[in-house]
């Protein structure tokens, strides 16, 4: 094992080097999931994201097989709507966003000459909230509990009046874990980019990848709280069996009754 280049060349306490190496060592065996090192967390992140990517691809393959020939009865209309909803949600919330955050968590410390990101346990919380929440969320399709309201669960189609049952509720509760995980990872990336840069690396000298991750994480911090609030409001609306108002007007010259179950497109 090579000697460490310590910043203080003076005499060190006995056993200090061995103790530091023991603390910094990546856990092995069954303790590997307890690792908080950014490289290990990043690999877990990327691996989990690609697993969900493959699962979403299977859903897309089933949908395309259903549409391959006319009058195909491979899946029912109800289950097809579930496949469509879960495929879109998985690709966006379980693959695209986590895969980008995984690259930031794994590569930013190396680009910034930092030992790790500033909050390693926050990164660990983000990955395991994502893995556990995503697994529970995706598994609902195997119990015929997947929602049928489209990949962004557009109201009024997802109100209790038009989507009875618990399918939409499971989606709304499960997506909350994933959104919280995304915000936690974004905070880690923002603080790491701004506070762990080496001396002399001002923001104008930041690598383009660091700028991309900083802007990406900032967009998540700004946008995802609104998504969480929207899911909470929709769940409250469903739990209290609130109905839309009798009349919904999108403009002064276009007004229809909401109870007709129409989606207004302008």
DRENDO-1510 file (C-alpha; in Angstrom, 1 decimal, always signed):
<recs>
REC; n; res; u; v; w
REC; 1; UNK; +0.0; +0.0; +0.0 .
REC; 2; UNK; +1.5; +3.4; -1.0 .
REC; 3; UNK; +2.1; +6.1; +1.6 .
REC; 4; UNK; -0.3; +9.0; +1.8 .
REC; 5; UNK; +0.9; +12.5; +0.9 .
REC; 6; UNK; -0.3; +14.2; +4.0 .
REC; 7; UNK; -0.5; +18.1; +3.9 .
REC; 8; UNK; +1.3; +18.4; +7.2 .
REC; 9; UNK; +4.8; +16.8; +7.0 .
REC; 10; UNK; +5.3; +16.9; +10.8 .
REC; 11; UNK; +5.0; +13.8; +13.0 .
REC; 12; UNK; +1.5; +12.3; +13.0 .
REC; 13; UNK; -0.2; +10.4; +15.8 .
REC; 14; UNK; +0.6; +6.7; +15.8 .
REC; 15; UNK; -1.9; +4.6; +13.8 .
REC; 16; UNK; -3.5; +7.6; +12.2 .
REC; 17; UNK; -2.8; +6.5; +8.7 .
REC; 18; UNK; -4.2; +3.0; +9.2 .
REC; 19; UNK; -7.3; +4.4; +10.9 .
REC; 20; UNK; -8.0; +6.8; +8.0 .
REC; 21; UNK; -7.6; +4.0; +5.5 .
REC; 22; UNK; -10.0; +1.8; +7.5 .
REC; 23; UNK; -12.6; +4.6; +7.6 .
REC; 24; UNK; -12.2; +5.4; +3.9 .
REC; 25; UNK; -12.2; +1.8; +2.7 .
REC; 26; UNK; -15.3; +0.8; +0.7 .
REC; 27; UNK; -17.4; -1.8; +2.6 .
REC; 28; UNK; -17.4; -5.3; +1.2 .
REC; 29; UNK; -19.8; -8.2; +1.1 .
REC; 30; UNK; -23.2; -7.6; +2.8 .
REC; 31; UNK; -22.0; -4.2; +4.0 .
REC; 32; UNK; -21.6; -2.9; +0.5 .
REC; 33; UNK; -25.2; -1.3; +0.4 .
REC; 34; UNK; -24.0; +0.9; +3.4 .
REC; 35; UNK; -21.3; +2.5; +1.3 .
REC; 36; UNK; -21.5; +6.3; +0.9 .
REC; 37; UNK; -18.6; +6.8; -1.5 .
REC; 38; UNK; -19.7; +8.8; -4.5 .
REC; 39; UNK; -18.3; +6.3; -7.0 .
REC; 40; UNK; -20.2; +3.4; -5.4 .
REC; 41; UNK; -23.4; +5.4; -5.1 .
REC; 42; UNK; -23.0; +6.5; -8.7 .
REC; 43; UNK; -22.6; +3.0; -10.0 .
REC; 44; UNK; -25.7; +1.9; -8.0 .
REC; 45; UNK; -27.6; +4.8; -9.5 .
REC; 46; UNK; -26.7; +4.0; -13.0 .
REC; 47; UNK; -27.3; +0.3; -12.6 .
REC; 48; UNK; -30.8; +0.9; -11.1 .
REC; 49; UNK; -31.6; +3.4; -13.8 .
REC; 50; UNK; -30.7; +1.0; -16.6 .
REC; 51; UNK; -32.8; -1.8; -15.0 .
REC; 52; UNK; -35.8; +0.5; -15.1 .
REC; 53; UNK; -34.9; +1.4; -18.6 .
REC; 54; UNK; -35.0; -2.2; -19.7 .
REC; 55; UNK; -38.3; -2.7; -17.8 .
REC; 56; UNK; -39.8; +0.3; -19.6 .
REC; 57; UNK; -38.5; -1.1; -22.9 .
REC; 58; UNK; -40.4; -4.4; -22.2 .
REC; 59; UNK; -43.6; -2.4; -21.6 .
REC; 60; UNK; -43.0; -0.6; -24.9 .
REC; 61; UNK; -42.4; -3.9; -26.7 .
REC; 62; UNK; -45.7; -5.3; -25.5 .
REC; 63; UNK; -47.5; -2.1; -26.6 .
REC; 64; UNK; -45.9; -2.3; -30.1 .
REC; 65; UNK; -46.8; -6.0; -30.4 .
REC; 66; UNK; -50.4; -5.2; -29.6 .
REC; 67; UNK; -50.4; -2.5; -32.3 .
REC; 68; UNK; -48.6; -4.7; -34.9 .
REC; 69; UNK; -51.7; -6.2; -36.4 .
REC; 70; UNK; -55.4; -5.1; -36.5 .
REC; 71; UNK; -57.8; -6.6; -34.0 .
REC; 72; UNK; -55.0; -8.0; -31.9 .
REC; 73; UNK; -56.1; -9.3; -28.5 .
REC; 74; UNK; -52.7; -9.7; -26.9 .
REC; 75; UNK; -53.7; -7.3; -24.1 .
REC; 76; UNK; -57.0; -5.8; -23.1 .
REC; 77; UNK; -57.8; -2.1; -23.5 .
REC; 78; UNK; -57.6; -1.6; -19.8 .
REC; 79; UNK; -54.2; -3.2; -19.5 .
REC; 80; UNK; -52.9; -1.3; -22.5 .
REC; 81; UNK; -53.7; +2.0; -20.8 .
REC; 82; UNK; -51.8; +0.7; -17.7 .
REC; 83; UNK; -48.8; -0.2; -19.9 .
REC; 84; UNK; -48.8; +3.2; -21.6 .
REC; 85; UNK; -49.0; +5.1; -18.3 .
REC; 86; UNK; -46.3; +3.1; -16.6 .
REC; 87; UNK; -44.0; +3.2; -19.6 .
REC; 88; UNK; -44.0; +7.0; -19.9 .
REC; 89; UNK; -43.7; +7.5; -16.1 .
REC; 90; UNK; -40.8; +5.0; -15.8 .
REC; 91; UNK; -38.8; +6.5; -18.7 .
REC; 92; UNK; -39.1; +10.0; -17.3 .
REC; 93; UNK; -39.0; +9.6; -13.5 .
REC; 94; UNK; -37.2; +6.3; -13.1 .
REC; 95; UNK; -34.6; +6.6; -15.9 .
REC; 96; UNK; -34.0; +10.0; -17.5 .
REC; 97; UNK; -33.7; +12.1; -14.3 .
REC; 98; UNK; -32.0; +9.5; -12.1 .
REC; 99; UNK; -29.5; +8.6; -14.9 .
REC; 100; UNK; -28.4; +12.2; -15.2 .
REC; 101; UNK; -28.1; +12.6; -11.4 .
REC; 102; UNK; -26.0; +9.4; -11.3 .
REC; 103; UNK; -23.5; +10.8; -13.8 .
REC; 104; UNK; -23.3; +14.0; -11.7 .
REC; 105; UNK; -22.8; +12.1; -8.4 .
REC; 106; UNK; -20.1; +9.8; -9.9 .
REC; 107; UNK; -18.1; +12.2; -12.1 .
REC; 108; UNK; -18.3; +15.6; -10.5 .
REC; 109; UNK; -15.9; +15.0; -7.6 .
REC; 110; UNK; -13.3; +13.7; -10.0 .
REC; 111; UNK; -13.7; +16.8; -12.2 .
REC; 112; UNK; -13.6; +19.1; -9.2 .
REC; 113; UNK; -10.6; +17.4; -7.6 .
REC; 114; UNK; -12.7; +16.6; -4.5 .
REC; 115; UNK; -12.6; +13.5; -2.4 .
REC; 116; UNK; -16.4; +13.2; -2.4 .
REC; 117; UNK; -19.5; +15.3; -2.5 .
REC; 118; UNK; -20.3; +17.4; +0.6 .
REC; 119; UNK; -23.2; +15.2; +1.9 .
REC; 120; UNK; -22.4; +11.5; +1.2 .
REC; 121; UNK; -25.2; +10.3; +3.3 .
REC; 122; UNK; -27.7; +12.5; +1.4 .
REC; 123; UNK; -26.5; +10.8; -1.8 .
REC; 124; UNK; -27.1; +7.4; -0.1 .
REC; 125; UNK; -30.5; +8.5; +1.0 .
REC; 126; UNK; -31.3; +9.6; -2.5 .
REC; 127; UNK; -30.3; +6.3; -4.2 .
REC; 128; UNK; -32.1; +4.0; -1.7 .
REC; 129; UNK; -35.2; +6.2; -1.7 .
REC; 130; UNK; -35.1; +5.9; -5.5 .
REC; 131; UNK; -34.5; +2.2; -5.6 .
REC; 132; UNK; -37.1; +1.2; -2.9 .
REC; 133; UNK; -39.7; +3.7; -4.1 .
REC; 134; UNK; -39.1; +2.8; -7.8 .
REC; 135; UNK; -39.4; -0.9; -7.1 .
REC; 136; UNK; -42.6; -0.6; -5.2 .
REC; 137; UNK; -43.9; +1.9; -7.7 .
REC; 138; UNK; -43.2; -0.3; -10.8 .
REC; 139; UNK; -44.4; -3.5; -9.1 .
REC; 140; UNK; -48.0; -2.3; -9.0 .
REC; 141; UNK; -48.4; -3.2; -12.7 .
REC; 142; UNK; -48.1; -6.9; -11.7 .
REC; 143; UNK; -51.1; -6.6; -9.3 .
REC; 144; UNK; -53.3; -4.9; -11.9 .
REC; 145; UNK; -53.1; -1.7; -9.8 .
REC; 146; UNK; -51.2; +0.5; -12.3 .
REC; 147; UNK; -53.0; +3.8; -13.2 .
REC; 148; UNK; -54.6; +4.4; -16.6 .
REC; 149; UNK; -54.6; +8.2; -16.8 .
REC; 150; UNK; -51.5; +8.8; -19.0 .
REC; 151; UNK; -47.9; +9.2; -18.1 .
REC; 152; UNK; -48.4; +12.5; -16.3 .
REC; 153; UNK; -51.8; +11.6; -14.9 .
REC; 154; UNK; -53.8; +14.5; -16.4 .
REC; 155; UNK; -56.9; +15.8; -14.6 .
REC; 156; UNK; -59.8; +15.6; -14.9 .
REC; 157; UNK; -59.2; +12.1; -16.3 .
REC; 158; UNK; -57.5; +11.1; -13.0 .
REC; 159; UNK; -60.2; +12.4; -10.7 .
REC; 160; UNK; -62.2; +9.8; -8.7 .
REC; 161; UNK; -65.2; +10.5; -10.9 .
REC; 162; UNK; -63.4; +9.3; -14.0 .
REC; 163; UNK; -60.7; +7.0; -12.6 .
REC; 164; UNK; -62.3; +5.0; -9.7 .
REC; 165; UNK; -60.4; +2.6; -7.7 .
REC; 166; UNK; -56.9; +2.7; -6.0 .
REC; 167; UNK; -54.8; +2.6; -9.2 .
REC; 168; UNK; -54.2; +6.4; -9.4 .
REC; 169; UNK; -53.6; +6.6; -5.6 .
REC; 170; UNK; -50.8; +4.1; -5.8 .
REC; 171; UNK; -49.2; +6.1; -8.6 .
REC; 172; UNK; -49.5; +9.4; -6.6 .
REC; 173; UNK; -48.1; +7.9; -3.4 .
REC; 174; UNK; -45.2; +6.1; -5.1 .
REC; 175; UNK; -44.1; +9.0; -7.3 .
REC; 176; UNK; -43.6; +11.1; -4.1 .
REC; 177; UNK; -40.6; +8.9; -3.1 .
REC; 178; UNK; -39.0; +9.3; -6.5 .
REC; 179; UNK; -39.5; +13.1; -6.5 .
REC; 180; UNK; -38.0; +13.5; -3.0 .
REC; 181; UNK; -35.0; +11.3; -4.1 .
REC; 182; UNK; -34.5; +13.6; -7.2 .
REC; 183; UNK; -34.6; +16.7; -5.0 .
REC; 184; UNK; -32.1; +15.2; -2.6 .
REC; 185; UNK; -29.7; +14.3; -5.4 .
REC; 186; UNK; -30.1; +17.8; -7.0 .
REC; 187; UNK; -29.2; +19.5; -3.7 .
REC; 188; UNK; -26.1; +17.4; -3.4 .
REC; 189; UNK; -25.0; +18.3; -6.9 .
REC; 190; UNK; -25.6; +22.0; -6.4 .
REC; 191; UNK; -23.8; +22.3; -3.1 .
REC; 192; UNK; -21.0; +20.0; -4.4 .
REC; 193; UNK; -20.5; +22.1; -7.5 .
REC; 194; UNK; -20.5; +25.4; -5.7 .
REC; 195; UNK; -18.6; +24.5; -2.5 .
REC; 196; UNK; -16.1; +21.7; -3.3 .
REC; 197; UNK; -14.2; +23.4; -6.2 .
REC; 198; UNK; -10.5; +23.5; -5.8 .
REC; 199; UNK; -8.6; +26.8; -5.2 .
REC; 200; UNK; -8.4; +28.8; -8.4 .
REC; 201; UNK; -11.4; +27.2; -10.1 .
REC; 202; UNK; -13.9; +30.0; -10.4 .
REC; 203; UNK; -17.3; +29.4; -12.0 .
REC; 204; UNK; -16.0; +30.7; -15.3 .
REC; 205; UNK; -13.4; +27.9; -15.3 .
REC; 206; UNK; -15.9; +25.2; -14.3 .
REC; 207; UNK; -15.9; +22.3; -16.8 .
REC; 208; UNK; -18.9; +22.3; -19.2 .
REC; 209; UNK; -20.2; +19.1; -17.6 .
REC; 210; UNK; -20.2; +20.8; -14.2 .
REC; 211; UNK; -22.2; +23.7; -15.6 .
REC; 212; UNK; -24.6; +21.2; -17.2 .
REC; 213; UNK; -25.1; +19.4; -13.9 .
REC; 214; UNK; -25.5; +22.7; -12.0 .
REC; 215; UNK; -28.2; +23.9; -14.3 .
REC; 216; UNK; -29.9; +20.5; -14.5 .
REC; 217; UNK; -30.0; +20.3; -10.7 .
REC; 218; UNK; -31.3; +23.8; -10.4 .
REC; 219; UNK; -34.1; +23.0; -12.7 .
REC; 220; UNK; -35.1; +20.0; -10.5 .
REC; 221; UNK; -35.0; +22.1; -7.3 .
REC; 222; UNK; -37.2; +24.7; -8.9 .
REC; 223; UNK; -39.7; +22.4; -10.8 .
REC; 224; UNK; -40.0; +19.3; -8.7 .
REC; 225; UNK; -41.6; +20.9; -5.5 .
REC; 226; UNK; -44.4; +22.1; -7.8 .
REC; 227; UNK; -44.8; +18.5; -9.1 .
REC; 228; UNK; -44.9; +17.2; -5.5 .
REC; 229; UNK; -47.5; +19.9; -4.6 .
REC; 230; UNK; -49.6; +18.9; -7.7 .
REC; 231; UNK; -49.5; +15.2; -6.8 .
REC; 232; UNK; -50.5; +16.1; -3.2 .
REC; 233; UNK; -53.4; +18.2; -4.3 .
REC; 234; UNK; -54.6; +15.6; -6.7 .
REC; 235; UNK; -54.5; +12.9; -4.0 .
REC; 236; UNK; -56.4; +15.2; -1.6 .
REC; 237; UNK; -59.0; +15.8; -4.3 .
REC; 238; UNK; -59.4; +12.1; -4.9 .
REC; 239; UNK; -59.4; +11.2; -1.2 .
REC; 240; UNK; -62.2; +13.8; -0.5 .
REC; 241; UNK; -64.1; +12.8; -3.6 .
REC; 242; UNK; -64.1; +16.4; -4.8 .
REC; 243; UNK; -65.8; +16.9; -8.2 .
REC; 244; UNK; -65.0; +19.5; -10.8 .
REC; 245; UNK; -67.2; +22.6; -11.0 .
REC; 246; UNK; -70.3; +22.3; -13.1 .
REC; 247; UNK; -68.8; +24.6; -15.7 .
REC; 248; UNK; -65.2; +25.0; -16.9 .
REC; 249; UNK; -64.4; +27.9; -19.2 .
REC; 250; UNK; -61.1; +28.1; -21.0 .
REC; 251; UNK; -61.9; +31.4; -22.6 .
REC; 252; UNK; -64.8; +33.8; -23.1 .
REC; 253; UNK; -65.9; +32.1; -26.3 .
REC; 254; UNK; -65.3; +28.4; -25.4 .
REC; 255; UNK; -67.1; +27.0; -22.4 .
REC; 256; UNK; -68.3; +23.4; -21.9 .
REC; 257; UNK; -69.6; +21.3; -19.0 .
REC; 258; UNK; -66.8; +19.4; -17.2 .
REC; 259; UNK; -69.2; +16.6; -16.4 .
REC; 260; UNK; -69.0; +15.6; -20.1 .
REC; 261; UNK; -65.6; +14.1; -19.3 .
REC; 262; UNK; -64.0; +16.0; -22.1 .
REC; 263; UNK; -60.3; +17.1; -22.0 .
REC; 264; UNK; -60.0; +20.7; -23.1 .
REC; 265; UNK; -57.2; +21.2; -25.7 .
REC; 266; UNK; -56.4; +24.7; -27.0 .
</recs>
